[in-house]
Amino acid sequence: MPRVRSENDFRELIKVNPDLRTSCSNCSMPFSKDCVHTAEGWQQAVVTGICEDCMEDLVTFATGDEE
């Protein structure tokens, strides 16, 4: 799978692979700069189907690390 580092990369990937999930499986927000903020977050969203904001919340919940 190609590296996805931005919303533009993600939009281009959807053009060639329209079966990709385009919204978060946790919160249902469409993947955009509103819920995915970093290059790592974009790659993570493509692989897991979960936006960066939700992934951070899940990690915080799982580890008990409240910031």
Phi and psi restraints in degrees (value plus and minus 20) as a CYANA .aco file:
   2 PRO   PHI     -85.7   -45.7
   2 PRO   PSI     133.1   173.1
   3 ARG   PHI     -88.8   -48.8
   3 ARG   PSI     112.4   152.4
   4 VAL   PHI    -134.8   -94.8
   4 VAL   PSI      97.5   137.5
   5 ARG   PHI    -141.2  -101.2
   5 ARG   PSI     -21.4    18.6
   6 SER   PHI    -178.0  -138.0
   6 SER   PSI     149.9   189.9
   7 GLU   PHI     -82.1   -42.1
   7 GLU   PSI     -57.7   -17.7
   8 ASN   PHI     -82.7   -42.7
   8 ASN   PSI     -64.6   -24.6
   9 ASP   PHI     -78.1   -38.1
   9 ASP   PSI     -62.7   -22.7
  10 PHE   PHI     -83.1   -43.1
  10 PHE   PSI     -65.2   -25.2
  11 ARG   PHI     -81.6   -41.6
  11 ARG   PSI     -59.4   -19.4
  12 GLU   PHI     -86.2   -46.2
  12 GLU   PSI     -59.7   -19.7
  13 LEU   PHI     -84.7   -44.7
  13 LEU   PSI     -57.9   -17.9
  14 ILE   PHI     -83.1   -43.1
  14 ILE   PSI     -54.0   -14.0
  15 LYS   PHI     -81.3   -41.3
  15 LYS   PSI     -57.6   -17.6
  16 VAL   PHI    -114.1   -74.1
  16 VAL   PSI     -35.1     4.9
  17 ASN   PHI    -157.8  -117.8
  17 ASN   PSI      56.3    96.3
  18 PRO   PHI     -87.5   -47.5
  18 PRO   PSI     -28.6    11.4
  19 ASP   PHI    -103.2   -63.2
  19 ASP   PSI     -25.1    14.9
  20 LEU   PHI     -84.9   -44.9
  20 LEU   PSI     124.7   164.7
  21 ARG   PHI     -86.0   -46.0
  21 ARG   PSI     114.0   154.0
  22 THR   PHI    -131.2   -91.2
  22 THR   PSI     -19.4    20.6
  23 SER   PHI    -160.5  -120.5
  23 SER   PSI     140.1   180.1
  24 CYS   PHI     -87.7   -47.7
  24 CYS   PSI     112.7   152.7
  25 SER   PHI     -94.4   -54.4
  25 SER   PSI     -31.1     8.9
  26 ASN   PHI    -115.4   -75.4
  26 ASN   PSI     -72.1   -32.1
  27 CYS   PHI    -127.1   -87.1
  27 CYS   PSI     -29.2    10.8
  28 SER   PHI      51.2    91.2
  28 SER   PSI     -14.2    25.8
  29 MET   PHI     -89.9   -49.9
  29 MET   PSI     118.5   158.5
  30 PRO   PHI     -81.0   -41.0
  30 PRO   PSI     121.6   161.6
  31 PHE   PHI     -83.9   -43.9
  31 PHE   PSI     101.5   141.5
  32 SER   PHI    -178.5  -138.5
  32 SER   PSI     158.0   198.0
  33 LYS   PHI     -85.9   -45.9
  33 LYS   PSI     -31.0     9.0
  34 ASP   PHI     -93.2   -53.2
  34 ASP   PSI     -46.5    -6.5
  35 CYS   PHI    -148.6  -108.6
  35 CYS   PSI     -23.1    16.9
  36 VAL   PHI    -149.1  -109.1
  36 VAL   PSI     100.3   140.3
  37 HIS   PHI    -135.4   -95.4
  37 HIS   PSI     -39.2     0.8
  38 THR   PHI    -148.0  -108.0
  38 THR   PSI     144.9   184.9
  39 ALA   PHI     -79.4   -39.4
  39 ALA   PSI     -61.2   -21.2
  40 GLU   PHI     -84.4   -44.4
  40 GLU   PSI     -57.0   -17.0
  41 GLY   PHI     -83.8   -43.8
  41 GLY   PSI     -57.9   -17.9
  42 TRP   PHI     -85.3   -45.3
  42 TRP   PSI     -64.6   -24.6
  43 GLN   PHI     -83.2   -43.2
  43 GLN   PSI     -63.0   -23.0
  44 GLN   PHI     -81.1   -41.1
  44 GLN   PSI     -61.6   -21.6
  45 ALA   PHI     -82.3   -42.3
  45 ALA   PSI     -61.0   -21.0
  46 VAL   PHI     -85.3   -45.3
  46 VAL   PSI     -62.9   -22.9
  47 VAL   PHI     -94.3   -54.3
  47 VAL   PSI     -64.0   -24.0
  48 THR   PHI    -117.9   -77.9
  48 THR   PSI     -43.5    -3.5
  49 GLY   PHI      59.3    99.3
  49 GLY   PSI      -3.8    36.2
  50 ILE   PHI    -144.3  -104.3
  50 ILE   PSI     113.3   153.3
  51 CYS   PHI     -89.2   -49.2
  51 CYS   PSI     143.9   183.9
  52 GLU   PHI     -83.3   -43.3
  52 GLU   PSI     -60.6   -20.6
  53 ASP   PHI     -80.7   -40.7
  53 ASP   PSI     -66.7   -26.7
  54 CYS   PHI     -87.2   -47.2
  54 CYS   PSI     -58.4   -18.4
  55 MET   PHI     -81.9   -41.9
  55 MET   PSI     -62.2   -22.2
  56 GLU   PHI     -82.0   -42.0
  56 GLU   PSI     -61.6   -21.6
  57 ASP   PHI     -83.4   -43.4
  57 ASP   PSI     -60.8   -20.8
  58 LEU   PHI     -85.1   -45.1
  58 LEU   PSI     -62.7   -22.7
  59 VAL   PHI     -84.3   -44.3
  59 VAL   PSI     -63.1   -23.1
  60 THR   PHI     -80.5   -40.5
  60 THR   PSI     -64.6   -24.6
  61 PHE   PHI     -83.2   -43.2
  61 PHE   PSI     -65.2   -25.2
  62 ALA   PHI     -87.2   -47.2
  62 ALA   PSI     -55.3   -15.3
  63 THR   PHI    -114.0   -74.0
  63 THR   PSI     -35.6     4.4
  64 GLY   PHI      55.1    95.1
  64 GLY   PSI      -7.2    32.8
  65 ASP   PHI    -108.4   -68.4
  65 ASP   PSI      72.3   112.3
  66 GLU   PHI    -103.7   -63.7
  66 GLU   PSI     110.5   150.5
